[in-house]
Amino acid sequence: MTETNNLPTTTLQDMSRRELRELVRNQLQALLEQNDLQGAKAILVPVQPADIAEAIEGLPEAMQAIAFRLLPKGEAIEVYEHLDYSIQQALIEEFKRQEVLDIVDKMSPDDRARLFDELPAKVINRLLEQLSPTERQATAQLLGYEAGTAGRIMTPELISLKEGFTIAQSLERIRRLANVTETIYYLYVTDNARRLTGTLSLRDLVTAQPQQTIGEIMTRDAVFVYTDTDQEEVARVIQRYDFLAVPVVDREQRLVGIVTVDDVIDIIQQETTEDIYALGGGVQSGGDNYFQTDLLTVARKRVVWLLVLLFTNTVTGTIIKSEEGILRQVVSLAAFIPLLTGTGGNVGAQSSTVVIRGMNTDEIRALGEFQVIFREAIAGAMLGTMLGSIATVWAYWLQGSWSVAIAVGVSLVAISILASVSGSALPFLFRLLRLDPALMSAPFITTAVDVLGVLIYFNLARLILQL
């Protein structure tokens, strides 16, 4: 094997993670193209499972299964959990049944449940039948909860203790169960009915005296979520209390699982991606990768909102046509319509973006809806004043008429206030109507700014120009 097939330790330490992943992918692909399987296997040895997964995702489809087969069985399971769901499904179709079962059976229950969400029903039933009884029961339990809830994303693999356990007994139990548990850094105390009574950290346990009992050192005021708690609320709880994991209980307060911080990171990424794509016209849903969605589906989702905007522009054109009289007298007014509507749309988009983000992070709960809208209206007035002053000078320089320039500047102030109020109020309205604010706000803000903005502009121009 040549020296270029190795990744020296100094290289791993000095380069960025992105550079490392790119280097691994390039070398892996080159070696597979040369059919040098031993060399390809060797360069993966010092690489982290998450980086191996990303390198495999970057390979041509024909090479992905080959590269995955080079991994040792234990590492393959961990790498598989990091792969995109579409690639997980493709690998399932490529592998022999026993190879699939060996991987899926060893996955953590929450990762397995998320994989099953993406698979056809026939494949799920076949895999469930072949899982070990314990893993089948754990997976079926998670699949029984509604998607997007704590029950669906939790893992039942945890360590529970009793108040009467001594520290020595508890440490022995942790040693025995550590290898089959998601995390050991947080421990949970339950009574004989499995009801959650308290929590403690591994730090509390190892610093206590061996003869002390769990009941003496545990925290009884436990923070928890219910199985039907929305996954975004779970993420907020973990963020608020700086947890590594949060316990999940059913309605009888029985401990059924935990949600760990790595799951929350996945949730935050998923929810943020959905919101961003929703702002682009609802082009993603159900966790699909936008760049792997067929173009017909993308076009079908986009065209709905583009038709709304097309209708809006038709209404705007009708209003402009109805103002032919004033435009004949002052033709230069027409030149500033795109400037006004475009700026108003940008101001409205900024307001809606910060408000929707505040909704998702729960940062605006303390202020209340009306205070948020009032705050954005003031911000819109300030922005309008600054932009309007510049636009007034610019319009006078272009047209040489102070009357037209003042009409443009004053209109820009009014349109900025309108856009800020619309951008901040509409997300609250759509949330009240149980509609997605990120999806619905953008086209309606554009409608309000275009139609009402043009009406404001012509009426203010008629008043200032005394026409």
VEXROPA-118282 format. One record per residue (C-alpha): chain; x, y, z; residue number from 1. Coordinates in steps of 0.1 Angstrom, whole numbers, plus 2048, in hexadecimal, padded with zeros to 3 digits. Layout:
- A	X	Y	Z	NUM $
...
END
This chain:
- A	800	800	800	1 $
- A	80D	822	7F7	2 $
- A	813	83E	80F	3 $
- A	7F7	853	800	4 $
- A	7DE	839	80B	5 $
- A	7E4	841	830	6 $
- A	7D7	85E	844	7 $
- A	7F3	867	85D	8 $
- A	7EA	872	880	9 $
- A	7F9	895	87A	10 $
- A	7E3	899	85C	11 $
- A	7C4	891	870	12 $
- A	7CD	8AA	88B	13 $
- A	7D7	8C7	874	14 $
- A	7BB	8C7	85A	15 $
- A	798	8D3	860	16 $
- A	77C	8B9	862	17 $
- A	76E	8C4	840	18 $
- A	791	8C0	830	19 $
- A	794	89E	840	20 $
- A	773	892	834	21 $
- A	77B	89E	811	22 $
- A	79D	88D	812	23 $
- A	78E	86C	81E	24 $
- A	773	86D	803	25 $
- A	78B	874	7E7	26 $
- A	7A5	85A	7F1	27 $
- A	789	840	7F8	28 $
- A	77A	846	7D6	29 $
- A	79C	844	7C5	30 $
- A	7A5	823	7D6	31 $
- A	783	814	7CF	32 $
- A	787	81D	7AA	33 $
- A	7A8	80B	7AA	34 $
- A	797	7ED	7BC	35 $
- A	7B1	7F1	7D9	36 $
- A	799	7E5	7F4	37 $
- A	7B5	7E0	80E	38 $
- A	7C1	804	809	39 $
- A	79E	812	80B	40 $
- A	798	7FE	82B	41 $
- A	7B9	80B	83A	42 $
- A	7B1	830	836	43 $
- A	790	82D	849	44 $
- A	7A1	81F	868	45 $
- A	7AA	840	879	46 $
- A	78A	853	86E	47 $
- A	76C	85A	884	48 $
- A	74B	848	87B	49 $
- A	739	869	873	50 $
- A	755	873	85B	51 $
- A	754	851	84B	52 $
- A	72F	854	846	53 $
- A	733	875	835	54 $
- A	74F	868	81F	55 $
- A	739	84A	814	56 $
- A	71C	862	80D	57 $
- A	733	875	7F5	58 $
- A	73C	856	7E1	59 $
- A	72A	84B	7C1	60 $
- A	70C	834	7C9	61 $
- A	71D	816	7BB	62 $
- A	73A	81A	7D3	63 $
- A	727	821	7F3	64 $
- A	71E	7FD	7FB	65 $
- A	742	7F2	7F3	66 $
- A	751	80B	80B	67 $
- A	738	803	826	68 $
- A	741	7DD	824	69 $
- A	765	7E6	82B	70 $
- A	75D	7F1	84F	71 $
- A	75F	7DA	86D	72 $
- A	73D	7CF	879	73 $
- A	73E	7E3	899	74 $
- A	748	803	888	75 $
- A	730	7FD	86B	76 $
- A	713	7FF	883	77 $
- A	71E	821	890	78 $
- A	725	82E	86D	79 $
- A	704	822	861	80 $
- A	6F2	837	87B	81 $
- A	703	856	86D	82 $
- A	6F9	850	849	83 $
- A	6DD	863	838	84 $
- A	6BD	84F	838	85 $
- A	6BC	84C	812	86 $
- A	6DE	83B	812	87 $
- A	6D4	825	830	88 $
- A	6B7	819	81B	89 $
- A	6CD	814	7FC	90 $
- A	6E5	7FF	810	91 $
- A	6C9	7EA	81E	92 $
- A	6BF	7E1	7FA	93 $
- A	6E3	7D9	7F1	94 $
- A	6EC	7C2	80F	95 $
- A	6E2	79E	815	96 $
- A	6C7	799	82F	97 $
- A	6DE	78E	84B	98 $
- A	6F6	7AB	846	99 $
- A	6D9	7C3	849	100 $
- A	6CC	7B2	868	101 $
- A	6EE	7B3	879	102 $
- A	6F0	7D8	874	103 $
- A	6CC	7E2	87C	104 $
- A	6CA	7CC	89B	105 $
- A	6E8	7DD	8AA	106 $
- A	6DB	801	8A3	107 $
- A	6CE	815	8C0	108 $
- A	6A8	813	8C2	109 $
- A	6A2	839	8BA	110 $
- A	6B9	838	89C	111 $
- A	6A9	818	890	112 $
- A	686	827	893	113 $
- A	691	846	87F	114 $
- A	69E	82E	864	115 $
- A	67E	81B	863	116 $
- A	66B	83B	85E	117 $
- A	67C	83E	83C	118 $
- A	678	819	831	119 $
- A	65B	809	81E	120 $
- A	642	7F6	834	121 $
- A	64C	7D4	826	122 $
- A	671	7D9	82E	123 $
- A	668	7E5	851	124 $
- A	652	7C6	858	125 $
- A	66D	7AF	84B	126 $
- A	688	7BF	860	127 $
- A	672	7C0	880	128 $
- A	66B	79A	87C	129 $
- A	690	793	87C	130 $
- A	69B	7A9	899	131 $
- A	6A2	79B	8BB	132 $
- A	684	79B	8D2	133 $
- A	692	7B7	8E8	134 $
- A	69B	7CE	8CB	135 $
- A	67A	7C6	8B9	136 $
- A	666	7D1	8D8	137 $
- A	67B	7F1	8DD	138 $
- A	677	7FB	8B8	139 $
- A	652	7F3	8B7	140 $
- A	64D	808	8D7	141 $
- A	65D	826	8C6	142 $
- A	64B	822	8A6	143 $
- A	62A	822	8B9	144 $
- A	62F	847	8C3	145 $
- A	625	864	8AC	146 $
- A	641	871	895	147 $
- A	651	891	8A2	148 $
- A	64C	889	8C7	149 $
- A	663	880	8E3	150 $
- A	657	85C	8E3	151 $
- A	662	858	8BF	152 $
- A	685	865	8C3	153 $
- A	68D	858	8E5	154 $
- A	6A2	839	8ED	155 $
- A	697	820	908	156 $
- A	6BB	817	90F	157 $
- A	6C2	828	930	158 $
- A	6CD	81F	953	159 $
- A	6B3	822	96F	160 $
- A	6BB	81F	994	161 $
- A	6A6	81B	9B4	162 $
- A	6A8	833	9D2	163 $
- A	6B3	817	9E9	164 $
- A	6D1	80D	9D4	165 $
- A	6F3	815	9E3	166 $
- A	70E	827	9CF	167 $
- A	722	807	9CC	168 $
- A	703	7F4	9BF	169 $
- A	6FC	80F	9A6	170 $
- A	71F	810	999	171 $
- A	71E	7EB	994	172 $
- A	6FD	7EE	981	173 $
- A	70C	809	96B	174 $
- A	72A	7F3	963	175 $
- A	713	7D7	959	176 $
- A	6FC	7EB	943	177 $
- A	714	806	934	178 $
- A	71A	7F4	913	179 $
- A	6F5	7F1	90B	180 $
- A	6EB	814	916	181 $
- A	6E9	834	901	182 $
- A	6FA	849	91D	183 $
- A	705	845	941	184 $
- A	70B	869	949	185 $
- A	6E8	86E	956	186 $
- A	6D7	854	96C	187 $
- A	6B2	852	974	188 $
- A	6A1	846	994	189 $
- A	680	834	993	190 $
- A	668	824	9AC	191 $
- A	65A	801	9AA	192 $
- A	640	80C	991	193 $
- A	65C	81B	97A	194 $
- A	650	83E	982	195 $
- A	66C	858	97F	196 $
- A	674	865	9A2	197 $
- A	695	877	99C	198 $
- A	6B6	87A	989	199 $
- A	6DB	87C	990	200 $
- A	6FB	87F	97C	201 $
- A	718	867	97A	202 $
- A	72D	882	98A	203 $
- A	715	882	9A9	204 $
- A	718	85D	9AA	205 $
- A	73E	859	9A9	206 $
- A	744	875	9C2	207 $
- A	72C	866	9DC	208 $
- A	736	84E	9F8	209 $
- A	732	828	9EF	210 $
- A	71A	823	A0C	211 $
- A	702	83F	A03	212 $
- A	6E2	838	9F2	213 $
- A	6D4	846	9D2	214 $
- A	6B7	856	9E5	215 $
- A	6D0	86C	9F8	216 $
- A	6E2	87C	9DB	217 $
- A	6C8	87C	9BE	218 $
- A	6B5	89B	9B2	219 $
- A	690	897	9B8	220 $
- A	684	8B4	9A3	221 $
- A	68A	8A2	981	222 $
- A	684	8B4	960	223 $
- A	674	89D	947	224 $
- A	65E	89D	927	225 $
- A	641	887	91E	226 $
- A	640	86E	901	227 $
- A	629	885	8ED	228 $
- A	63D	8A5	8F3	229 $
- A	647	8B5	8D1	230 $
- A	66B	8AF	8C8	231 $
- A	672	8D4	8C5	232 $
- A	667	8D9	8E9	233 $
- A	67E	8BC	8F3	234 $
- A	69B	8CE	8E2	235 $
- A	692	8EE	8F5	236 $
- A	692	8DC	916	237 $
- A	6B4	8CD	910	238 $
- A	6C1	8EF	905	239 $
- A	6B2	901	922	240 $
- A	6C0	8EA	93D	241 $
- A	6E1	8E1	92B	242 $
- A	6D8	8BC	92D	243 $
- A	6EA	8A0	91C	244 $
- A	6CA	88C	91D	245 $
- A	6A6	892	929	246 $
- A	690	876	937	247 $
- A	66F	86D	926	248 $
- A	651	862	93A	249 $
- A	62E	856	931	250 $
- A	60E	865	93F	251 $
- A	612	850	95F	252 $
- A	634	85F	964	253 $
- A	645	83D	95C	254 $
- A	668	841	94E	255 $
- A	668	833	92A	256 $
- A	688	842	91A	257 $
- A	69F	85F	916	258 $
- A	6A6	878	8FA	259 $
- A	6CB	87F	8F6	260 $
- A	6DC	89F	8EA	261 $
- A	6E8	88F	8CA	262 $
- A	6C4	888	8C1	263 $
- A	6BC	8AD	8C9	264 $
- A	6D7	8B9	8B1	265 $
- A	6C7	8A4	896	266 $
- A	6A5	8B3	89F	267 $
- A	6B1	8D7	89D	268 $
- A	6C2	8D1	87C	269 $
- A	6A2	8C0	86E	270 $
- A	68A	8DB	87B	271 $
- A	6A1	8F8	86F	272 $
- A	6A5	8E7	84C	273 $
- A	67F	8E3	84A	274 $
- A	679	908	853	275 $
- A	693	914	83A	276 $
- A	685	8FF	81E	277 $
- A	662	90B	828	278 $
- A	66D	92F	823	279 $
- A	677	924	800	280 $
- A	654	918	7F8	281 $
- A	64F	8F8	80B	282 $
- A	666	8E4	7F5	283 $
- A	66E	8CB	810	284 $
- A	659	8B6	826	285 $
- A	65B	896	83A	286 $
- A	681	899	83E	287 $
- A	688	894	819	288 $
- A	6A9	8A0	80C	289 $
- A	6A1	8BD	7F4	290 $
- A	6BE	8B5	7DD	291 $
- A	6B3	891	7DA	292 $
- A	68E	899	7D4	293 $
- A	683	894	7B0	294 $
- A	67E	8B5	79D	295 $
- A	659	8AF	796	296 $
- A	652	8AE	7BB	297 $
- A	667	8CD	7C1	298 $
- A	655	8E0	7A5	299 $
- A	633	8D5	7B1	300 $
- A	63A	8E2	7D4	301 $
- A	648	903	7C8	302 $
- A	62E	90B	7AF	303 $
- A	612	910	7C8	304 $
- A	623	92E	7D8	305 $
- A	630	93B	7B7	306 $
- A	60C	93C	7AB	307 $
- A	602	950	7CA	308 $
- A	61E	969	7C2	309 $
- A	613	969	79D	310 $
- A	5F0	972	7A8	311 $
- A	5FE	98D	7BF	312 $
- A	612	99C	7A3	313 $
- A	5F3	99C	78D	314 $
- A	5E0	9AF	7A8	315 $
- A	5FD	9C7	7AB	316 $
- A	5FD	9CD	786	317 $
- A	5D8	9D4	786	318 $
- A	5DD	9EE	7A1	319 $
- A	5F9	9FF	78D	320 $
- A	5E3	9FE	76E	321 $
- A	5C7	A0F	781	322 $
- A	5E0	A2C	789	323 $
- A	5E7	A34	765	324 $
- A	5DB	A57	76A	325 $
- A	5F5	A61	784	326 $
- A	610	A4D	771	327 $
- A	609	A61	751	328 $
- A	60E	A81	764	329 $
- A	62D	A76	778	330 $
- A	63D	A59	764	331 $
- A	65B	A58	77B	332 $
- A	645	A49	797	333 $
- A	645	A28	785	334 $
- A	66B	A25	787	335 $
- A	66A	A21	7AD	336 $
- A	64F	A06	7B1	337 $
- A	668	9E9	7B0	338 $
- A	67F	9FB	7C9	339 $
- A	662	9FF	7E2	340 $
- A	652	9DD	7DF	341 $
- A	674	9CB	7DF	342 $
- A	680	9DE	7FE	343 $
- A	65F	9D7	80F	344 $
- A	661	9B2	808	345 $
- A	685	9B1	816	346 $
- A	67B	9C3	836	347 $
- A	65D	9AB	83A	348 $
- A	672	98D	834	349 $
- A	68B	998	84E	350 $
- A	66F	99D	868	351 $
- A	65E	97B	861	352 $
- A	680	969	862	353 $
- A	689	976	885	354 $
- A	665	971	892	355 $
- A	663	94D	885	356 $
- A	686	946	893	357 $
- A	67A	954	8B5	358 $
- A	65C	93D	8B4	359 $
- A	672	91F	8AE	360 $
- A	68A	927	8CA	361 $
- A	66E	934	8E1	362 $
- A	681	954	8E6	363 $
- A	662	96A	8E1	364 $
- A	64B	95A	8FA	365 $
- A	654	973	915	366 $
- A	64C	991	8FE	367 $
- A	62A	987	8F1	368 $
- A	61C	98A	8CE	369 $
- A	612	9AF	8CF	370 $
- A	633	9BB	8DE	371 $
- A	646	9A8	8C3	372 $
- A	631	9B8	8A7	373 $
- A	634	9DA	8B7	374 $
- A	65A	9D6	8BA	375 $
- A	65C	9CC	895	376 $
- A	646	9EA	88B	377 $
- A	65E	A01	89D	378 $
- A	67C	9F0	88C	379 $
- A	669	9F3	86B	380 $
- A	664	A19	871	381 $
- A	689	A1D	879	382 $
- A	694	A09	85A	383 $
- A	67B	A1C	844	384 $
- A	688	A3E	851	385 $
- A	6AC	A35	849	386 $
- A	6A4	A25	827	387 $
- A	68A	A3F	81F	388 $
- A	6A4	A5B	824	389 $
- A	6BC	A4B	80D	390 $
- A	6A1	A43	7F3	391 $
- A	695	A67	7F4	392 $
- A	6B8	A75	7EB	393 $
- A	6BC	A59	7D1	394 $
- A	69A	A60	7C1	395 $
- A	6A2	A86	7BF	396 $
- A	6C4	A7F	7B0	397 $
- A	6B3	A69	796	398 $
- A	694	A7D	78E	399 $
- A	69C	AA1	79A	400 $
- A	67A	AA4	7AB	401 $
- A	677	AA9	7D0	402 $
- A	652	AA0	7CF	403 $
- A	658	A7E	7BF	404 $
- A	676	A78	7D6	405 $
- A	662	A80	7F5	406 $
- A	645	A6A	7E9	407 $
- A	65E	A4D	7E5	408 $
- A	66F	A53	807	409 $
- A	64E	A56	81B	410 $
- A	63F	A37	809	411 $
- A	65E	A23	812	412 $
- A	65A	A2C	837	413 $
- A	635	A21	835	414 $
- A	63C	A01	822	415 $
- A	658	9F7	83A	416 $
- A	641	9FA	858	417 $
- A	626	9E7	845	418 $
- A	640	9CC	83C	419 $
- A	64D	9C9	85F	420 $
- A	62A	9C6	86E	421 $
- A	620	9AC	854	422 $
- A	640	999	858	423 $
- A	63C	997	87E	424 $
- A	616	992	880	425 $
- A	610	978	865	426 $
- A	625	95D	876	427 $
- A	610	961	896	428 $
- A	5F0	960	881	429 $
- A	5FA	940	86F	430 $
- A	605	92F	88F	431 $
- A	5E3	937	89E	432 $
- A	5D3	927	87F	433 $
- A	5E9	909	884	434 $
- A	5FC	90F	863	435 $
- A	621	90F	85F	436 $
- A	62D	933	863	437 $
- A	64E	92D	84F	438 $
- A	63A	91F	832	439 $
- A	61D	938	831	440 $
- A	62D	959	83A	441 $
- A	643	961	81C	442 $
- A	629	961	801	443 $
- A	610	975	816	444 $
- A	62A	98F	820	445 $
- A	632	993	7FB	446 $
- A	60D	997	7F4	447 $
- A	608	9B1	80F	448 $
- A	627	9C6	805	449 $
- A	620	9C5	7E0	450 $
- A	5FB	9CD	7E0	451 $
- A	5F9	9E4	7FE	452 $
- A	61B	9F4	7F7	453 $
- A	611	9FE	7D4	454 $
- A	5F0	A0D	7E1	455 $
- A	603	A20	7FC	456 $
- A	61C	A2D	7E3	457 $
- A	603	A3B	7CA	458 $
- A	5ED	A4A	7E5	459 $
- A	60A	A5B	7F6	460 $
- A	617	A67	7D4	461 $
- A	5F5	A75	7CB	462 $
- A	5F3	A88	7EC	463 $
- A	617	A95	7EB	464 $
- A	615	A9F	7C6	465 $
- A	5F2	AAC	7CB	466 $
- A	5E5	A9A	7AC	467 $
END
